[in-house]
Amino acid sequence: MMLSRRTFALTSLGLAVSATLAACSSKSKDGATEEGKMALIVSDEGEAAAEALSKAVEAFTKDTKVEVDIKPVSDVSQELARGITAEPTIDVVVLNPAQLSSYAGSLHPWDKGSAAVKDAHPVLLTSATRQEKIAAAPRDVSTLALYINTSLWSAAGLSDSDYPTTWEQLDQVAAKLTSGGVVGLTLDASYARVGAFLIQGGGGLTSADGTKATASSEGSVAGLTQVKTLLSSGSAGWGADLPAGSAADAFGQGQAAMVIETEALVKTLADTYSGVSYKVVELPAGSGGKGTLQFPTFYGVVEASKHKADAIKLVEYLTAAERQVALAGAAGTVPAGKSAGETWKGKHADQAAFLTGVEYSQPVPSASGTSDIIANFDNELPGLAGGDPASILGSAQVNLQAVLS
């Protein structure tokens, strides 16, 4: 099965309507919320996630007698554009950082002591903050880690003690693993993957809070130069340049011994490439320390909702530790809460690297106008092996300064 880069995009929010979720919800035939019920807007996350959410909402209704209409939609952004009005048709919405940036002013601000946010990882609260207010409650998060094909690893004479923890070690093992048509490391040519190296260098396209352009910083240049070094040496290759057509499929098909991906790949390996034996470890630290990217989702409560008090109760219910664990487990993500994360780790010890990475993760820039700049950056990455990292980042710096000023 060919997996496009979009399969592992910036958010766990999908685009197709989930038949399971639609069946489990109390959605009326014309798609409108039934009178007197709260509207919870979601996008498709797969059958398991849809079922887990439906069960959680049903339990909430049983406990509170508050009825909730789960409304799966094909485009959350479009629904937000028409649903947040003086008389909103949305009460609660699951949204990504870009959507949060666009609609934060219409959402209920959370106090740090609220049950919905008080246990969230601090870095996720930073990601949920707009104009110094916590505009949404962190729901879950994905991060990047390093997948290692253990069969290819052993065949190259490497052991557990050789798992790379620094860029230098990554260079060394990638070189050893590159032979016989197998490339040592693969990743897709996008900031959503390459950005981890910029953060490890001590930079990133923007500061962690997304307010300052840092693309041309020394750390960012160091990170992108590290990627160029790997590509130029031949021990790393872009997923699109490998026969499989994507980094995830290249790893699954044994064309690459290591890949940088989110935990979404865990399910793909189980479903499509079950014969692959692998280990997941944290990404190696760079000249600026450890670093990875985060892809969080949030619960937003519409400020003008007629059901605001009950909507807040619903979000507090869904963010309780035991429900976070169940929902994240079904979605293939990591819980946003610290206590929920510890419980989740006990159930998913082989994926612990994703949870550990949350503490030093940074989000992909999501302010208005940044998506086009990131797209331009992505377009330049395929030629990085023969390109100039400082020049590529310098262009991004100028454009980011223009939209963030």
N, C-alpha and C positions, 0 to 999 in steps of 0.2 A: 504494500500500500504506500503510495507516494504521499508524503507529508510536506505541505508547504510551510514556509516560515510563519505564515499566519496561524497555523495550528498551535504554535507556541508563542502567541502574541502577548501584548502588554497587559493583558487582563484575563482573568478567568471567565469574564463575561462572554458568552458566545453570541452567535447571530441568528441561529435557527430556532424556531419555536419548538419546545419540547412537548411531544405528544403525551408523555407520561405526566408532566407537570400540569398540562392543560386538563387532563382527565381528572387529576387529583384535586384541582382547584374548583371553586364554586363559580367559575366564570360564566356569565350569561351568554347566550348564543350570539348576540351582536357585539360582544367584546366589552360592553359597558359594565361597570361595577354595579352589582345588585344593590338596590336602595338599602341604606342603613349599614352596609358593610364597608370595612376599610379596604383600600386597594393597595396591595403590595406588588410593585412592578419589578419584574426580574427578566433576565435574558436566559436563554438556554445554557445549562451547564452539564448536560448529559443526564441519562436516565437515573443513575444512582443518586446524584445530587438533587434532582427534582423530587425523587421519592423521599429523601431525607428531609428536605425543606417542608414538603407537604405534611409529613408526620409531625414535625416540630410545630407547625402552625395549627394543626388539628389539636395537638396537646394544649397549646395556648388557649384555643377556643374552649376546650373542655374545662380548663382551669378558671377562665375569666368570663366565659359566656359572650366574649367579644368575637363576632364573626369577621373573618378575613377573606377577601377575594384575591387569590394569587393570580396575577395577570402576566403570563409570559408574552413578551413582545419581541418583534424581530429587530427593532432599533430603539434602544433605551434613550439615546440622545433625542431622537425624533419625538418620543413620547414625553420626554421632559419639556421639550420646546412648546408643546401644545397642552401639556397637562398641569404645568405650574402657572396658574393664573390667579385672579382675584378670588375665583371659586374653583380651586384645584380639583382635578379628577384623580390625583395621586396623593396618597397619604405617606407611604413608605416606599423607598426605591433603593435597589442595590445598584451602586454606580462605581465607576472607575475614577482615577485621579483627574483625567481630562474633563469628565463630566462634572466632577466636584468643583473644579476650577470655574466652570461655566455657570454653575447654578448655586454656588455656595451662599449667595446673598438671599436665596429663597428658602434656605434650609434652617432648621432649628439648631442653634448653637448649644453645645453640650458643656456642662460644668465638669471640671476635672474630677470632681468627686462623684459624678454620676455612676451608677452601677454599670452602665453600658460602656464606659470608657476607662474607669479607674484602674483596671488590671491590664490594659492594652500596653504593648511594647512602646516605650517612649518614642522610638523612631517612627512608629506608625501613627502616633498622635501628632508628631511633626508633619507627617504626610497628610493628615486629616485637617490640618490647620490652615485656614485662609483668613488673611487680615487679622491675625492674632486671635482668632476664635476657632474652636474645635467645631468644624462645620458638619461633621459626620462621625459616626461610630465605626472604628475599624472592625471589619468582619473577618477577613482572612488575608493571606498573603502567599505569594510564590517568590522564591529566590532562585539564584543560579548556583549550581554546584558542578563538580567534575565527575563525570561517569567514566569508569575504567573497565574495559573488557578484560576480565581476569584471566581468560584463556590465553589471549594474545600477550598479556602482561607476563605470565609465567613462561611462555614460549620464548620471550625476549630475555629470560634470565633474571627477571625482576621479582622482588618479594614485597611483602607488606611494608617493610621498612623503607622502601623506595618511593612510597606515595609522595608526590611533590608537595612541598610546603612553601617553596620560594620560586620566583621566576627562573633562577639559575637551574634549579632541580627540574622544573618543567621543561626547559630547553633540553636538558640531558636525557630525560626519559622519553620525550617526544622523538628525539633523534634515534634512540635505541629501538623504538617501536616502529619506525618507518622502514619498511622493507617489503619486498615481494608484492608490490601493488597496494600495500596498506599504509596509510598516512598516520603519523603518530597522534595528531590532534586535529579535530575539525570543529568549526563553529560557523554559524551563518553570518553573512556580512551585513550586520545591523547594529545600531547603537544598543539595542536590547540585549546584545551578547557582548560586543566589543567594549561597551561602556564599563563593564566590570574591571577591565584592565586600566582604564582611565582613573577609576576610583582607587584601585590598588596602587597606582602611582602617586596618589595624593590629590587627584584632581576630579574631573568630571565635566560634563558640558556646562553645568551650573553648580552653585553651592547646594548643600544638602536641602536647604529650605526652598530652593528654586528661585531665589530672588536676585542672584548675582551671576553674571556670565563668567565662567572660569575655564572655558574651552581651551584657551591658549596658555593656560598656566603651565609651569614646569612639570607638574605632576601629570597633567593630561598628555602632554607631549611624550613624556616617558612611557606612559601606558600604551599609547598608540604605536610608539617606536618598538615596544616589546612585541606587539602583534606583528608588525612588519618584519621583525627579526625572525620570528617563527615561520612566517609565510615565505620569506626570501630563502631560508635555509632548506625549504622543501619538507620540513618535518610537521608542517601544519598546512591545511588547505581549507578554502571556503567550501561549505556544503554544496553550493550550486555548481562548483567545478568538479565535484566527484560524480561518478556514474549514477549514484542514487538520486542526485538532484537536491538533497537537503542534508544538513548535518545529522539530524535525528535518524533519517533512514540510512545514511552512510554508516552510522554506528551500529544500527540494528542489523545491517547486511554485512558487517565485518570489514567494511572498506576503511574504517578509522578505528584506532584502538582507544581513543579518548574523545569525549565530546563535552562541551559546556552547554548545559540545558537546565530547564526548570524541572520540578517533580512531575510535570505532565508527561514526561517521557517514561516514567515508571509504568503507567498504565499502558502506553503504547508497546513497551517491551513485553509486558505480560500478555497483551492481546495479540500482537502481531509478530513479535520476535522472541517468543518464549524460550528459544534454544540458547539465547545469549546469557552467559554468566557475567555478572558485573558487580562492581562496588561503587558506591557514591561517597565522595570525600569533599571536604571544603576546597574552594578554589585557593590556589597558592597565593601567598602574600607577595606584594610588590615592593618597590622602593619606598612607598608611602604606607605600607602595612596591609592589613586584610581589607578586602572590599568585594562587594557583590551588588547586584541590582535587586530591587524589590518591585513586585507587581501586586499591589494591594487592591482590595475592594472594600467598600464601605456601605453602611446603612444610613441613608439620609431620611430624615423626617421633614416633611414639608411644613414650613412655619405657619402657613395659612390653612392648614388642614382642619376640617370640621371635626376630625377625630384625633386631634393632636395628642391629648392625654393618653388615649388608648394606643396610639401609634408609638409613643415613647415606651409604654409598657411592653409592646410587642418587641421592640428592639432590645430592651433590657432583658426580655425573656430569651431571645435568640442569641444574645451574647453571653449568657450564663455559661460557665466553663464546660459543663457536661454536654450542652448543645453545640457549642463551638467545636468540640472534639468530634462529635458525630457528623456535623455538617462539613467540616474540613476533610475528614476522612473520606466522605462520600465524593467530595469535589476534587480530591487529589491536591489539596493545598495545606497550608500550615495555619493553625488558629492564630488569631490576632492577640489573644490574651496570654499573659505569662504563665499563669497557673494551668490554663487549658493546654498550653504548649508542652508543659512537663508531662501531663497525662498523655497527650498525643505521642510524645517521644517514646513513652513506654510501650505503645502499640505499634510504633513505626521506627524502631531502633535503627533499621537499615537506611532510613532516610533522615537521620538526625542532622546531617550536614546542612540541610535546608533550613531547619529551625535555628541552628547555631548561627547561620549567616544573617538572620534577621537583625541581630544586634549591631552589625556593622554594615548593614545594607543602606543604599540610597535609592530614591525613586528616579524614574525617567522623568525629565522635565515635562510639565503638563500645562504650563501657563499658556494663555491664548497666543497663537502665532508660533509656538515652539515646534509643533508637529511638522510644519513645512520645513523648518530648519533641520530637524532630525532626518526628514526624508531626503533632503539634499546631502546631508552627511552620509547617509546610507548609500546614496548613489555613487559617491566617490570611493567607498571602501573596496569594491572589487579590484581597483587598480592600486591598492595600497602597497603591494610588494615592490612596485617600481615607482611609487609616489613619495611625496614629502609630507610626513605627519604634521609638521609645524604649519605648513601651508594649508592643509585640509582643515586643521583646527583653527587657524587664523580666520578663515572665511566664516566658520561657525561662530567665532567670537564676535565678529563685527555684526552679524545678523542677530545674535542673541542680545547683544547690548541694545540694539535698536528696539526690540520688542519688550525688553524688560525695564527699560528706562522710564 
